[in-house]
Amino acid sequence: MTKVTAQLSVSLDGFYAGPRHEGDGGDWLASEEAVKFFRVTRWATNAMAWRERQGFAGGEQDVSSDVIRESFEAAGAYVMGRRMADGGEVPWGEEPPFRAPVFVVTNRPRATLERKGGTSFTYVTDGVESAVARAKAAAGGKDVAVAGGGTLVRQVMAAGLLDELELHIAPVVLGTGLRLLDADLGLGRKEGIELVPTRVLHAPDVTHVRYTVKGRAPLVLDDRGRGDAG
């Protein structure tokens, strides 16, 4: 059965990058957004499976590499935000690492971009629900991976479309930046999104925690022992 999954690297205080860089002509790689992003994702760039997928040599064969290899093998299609797609277009080159159809959520139309290795970028202008539906149809029974960024992951979660969330928690406090689980999830004042942890894997530089997303539920206070004893 096709699941909709998402995974992001975050700091202990919940940030996946530094404060947003607005692209005012400055170098994104030198921005605070990029510096803090690479600080929480360096576990991945050190992993052999990530490096192999990018066409690089070397890397560590460890539990983190296994997690990355597993995620690539599970995905039959991807959903991605336009900002991530635009930012990766040049670095990914003619053979991006996805090797599957990618559906880009955007409000700016563009013709489908075909790349080598089985990757294509289809630009979807009628909303995140449509992008997820199209990705499911293209996934061939495998999972749909929401590749990011954080704003898109929140949109998919808020819409009740996310089945599984995996957080790669780096042992660092960033203090400020782009927070994954932000206030725009659209939750009511007495409502939460409940998750069940299903796997925890430890590595020296990151902890991988996988959750099944149960969905929205009212927040109910217990009676703190004030109820009938029975």
HUURCOR-V443031 format. One record per pair of residues at least 24 apart in sequence whose C-alpha atoms are under 10 Angstrom apart, sorted by the first residue. I is the first residue (numbers start at 1). J is the second residue. Records with the same first field share a line. If there is no record, write none. Layout:
I=J + J
This chain:
1=140 + 141 + 142 + 143
2=74 + 75 + 76 + 136 + 137 + 139 + 140 + 141 + 142 + 143 + 144 + 163
3=74 + 75 + 136 + 139 + 141 + 142 + 143 + 144 + 145 + 161 + 162 + 163 + 164
4=75 + 77 + 78 + 79 + 132 + 135 + 136 + 142 + 143 + 144 + 145 + 146 + 156 + 157 + 161 + 162 + 163 + 164 + 165
5=71 + 74 + 75 + 78 + 79 + 143 + 144 + 145 + 146 + 147 + 153 + 156 + 157 + 161 + 162 + 163 + 164 + 165 + 166 + 211 + 212 + 213
6=71 + 78 + 79 + 144 + 145 + 146 + 147 + 148 + 149 + 150 + 152 + 153 + 154 + 156 + 157 + 162 + 163 + 164 + 165 + 166 + 167 + 210
7=71 + 145 + 146 + 147 + 148 + 149 + 150 + 153 + 164 + 165 + 166 + 167 + 168 + 208 + 209 + 210
8=40 + 41 + 146 + 147 + 148 + 149 + 150 + 153 + 165 + 166 + 167 + 168 + 169 + 180 + 208
9=37 + 38 + 39 + 40 + 41 + 42 + 43 + 44 + 166 + 167 + 168 + 169 + 170 + 180 + 206 + 207 + 208
10=36 + 37 + 39 + 40 + 41 + 167 + 168 + 169 + 170 + 171 + 172 + 173 + 174 + 178 + 179 + 180 + 206
11=36 + 37 + 39 + 40 + 41 + 167 + 168 + 169 + 170 + 171 + 172 + 173 + 174 + 175 + 179 + 180 + 206
12=40 + 168 + 169 + 170 + 171 + 172 + 173 + 174 + 175
13=169 + 170 + 171 + 172 + 173 + 174 + 175 + 176 + 177 + 179 + 180
14=167 + 169 + 170 + 172 + 173 + 174 + 175 + 176 + 177 + 178 + 179 + 180 + 181 + 182
15=40 + 150 + 169 + 172 + 173 + 174 + 175 + 176 + 177 + 178 + 179 + 180 + 181 + 182
16=40 + 41 + 149 + 150 + 168 + 169 + 170 + 174 + 176 + 177 + 178 + 179 + 180 + 181
17=41 + 149 + 150 + 174 + 176 + 177 + 178 + 179 + 180
18=174 + 175 + 176 + 177 + 178 + 179
19=176 + 177 + 178 + 179
20=177 + 178
28=87
32=177
33=176 + 177 + 178
36=174 + 176 + 177 + 178
37=174 + 177 + 178
39=170 + 172 + 174
40=168 + 169 + 170 + 171 + 172 + 173 + 174 + 205 + 206
41=168 + 169 + 170 + 205 + 206
42=170 + 205 + 206
43=168 + 169 + 170 + 203 + 204 + 205 + 206 + 207
44=68 + 168 + 205 + 206
50=97
51=97
52=97
53=95 + 96 + 97 + 98 + 99
54=91 + 92 + 93 + 95 + 96 + 97 + 98
55=95 + 96 + 97
62=203
63=201 + 202 + 203 + 208
64=168 + 201 + 202 + 203 + 204 + 205 + 206 + 207 + 208
67=168 + 201 + 208
71=143 + 145
72=97 + 98 + 99 + 100 + 143 + 145
73=98 + 142 + 143
74=139 + 141 + 142 + 143 + 144 + 145
75=99 + 100 + 101 + 139 + 140 + 141 + 142 + 143 + 144 + 145 + 146
76=100 + 101 + 102 + 135 + 136 + 137 + 138 + 139 + 140 + 141 + 142 + 143 + 144 + 145
77=101 + 102 + 103 + 119 + 120 + 132 + 134 + 135 + 136 + 137 + 138 + 139 + 140 + 141 + 142 + 143 + 144 + 145 + 146 + 147
78=102 + 103 + 104 + 119 + 120 + 121 + 131 + 132 + 134 + 135 + 136 + 138 + 139 + 143 + 144 + 145 + 146 + 147 + 148
79=103 + 104 + 105 + 121 + 122 + 123 + 124 + 128 + 131 + 132 + 133 + 134 + 135 + 136 + 144 + 145 + 146 + 147 + 148 + 149 + 152 + 153 + 156
80=104 + 105 + 106 + 121 + 122 + 123 + 124 + 128 + 131 + 132 + 145 + 146 + 147 + 148 + 149 + 152 + 153
81=105 + 106 + 123 + 124 + 128 + 146 + 147 + 148 + 149 + 150 + 151 + 152 + 153
82=106 + 107 + 108 + 123 + 124 + 148 + 149 + 152
83=148 + 149
84=147 + 148 + 149
85=121 + 123 + 147 + 148 + 149
89=113 + 121
94=119
95=119 + 120
96=120
98=147
100=135 + 138 + 139
101=134 + 135 + 138 + 139 + 144
102=131 + 134 + 135 + 138 + 139 + 144 + 145 + 146 + 147
103=128 + 130 + 131 + 132 + 133 + 134 + 135 + 138 + 146 + 147
104=128 + 131 + 132 + 135 + 147 + 148
105=129 + 130 + 131 + 132 + 152
106=131
127=155
128=152 + 153 + 155 + 156 + 159 + 161
129=155 + 156 + 159 + 160 + 161
132=156 + 161 + 162
133=161
149=178 + 180
150=178 + 179 + 180 + 181 + 182
151=178 + 179 + 180 + 181 + 182 + 184 + 185
152=180
153=180 + 181 + 185
154=180 + 181 + 182 + 183 + 184 + 185 + 186
155=184 + 185 + 186
156=185
157=181 + 185 + 186 + 193 + 213 + 215 + 216
158=184 + 185 + 186 + 187 + 193 + 215 + 216
159=185 + 186 + 215
160=193 + 213 + 214 + 215 + 216
161=213 + 215
162=212 + 213 + 214 + 215
163=195 + 211 + 212 + 213 + 214 + 215
164=195 + 196 + 197 + 198 + 210 + 211 + 212 + 213 + 214
165=195 + 196 + 197 + 209 + 210 + 211 + 212 + 213
166=197 + 198 + 199 + 200 + 208 + 209 + 210 + 211 + 212
167=200 + 206 + 207 + 208 + 209 + 210 + 211
168=200 + 201 + 202 + 205 + 206 + 207 + 208 + 209 + 210
169=202 + 205 + 206 + 207 + 208 + 209
170=203 + 204 + 205 + 206 + 207 + 208
171=204 + 205 + 206 + 207
172=205 + 206
187=216 + 217 + 218
188=216 + 217 + 218 + 219
189=218 + 219
190=217 + 218 + 219 + 220 + 221
191=216 + 217 + 218 + 219 + 220
192=216 + 217 + 218 + 219 + 220
193=217 + 218 + 219
194=218 + 219
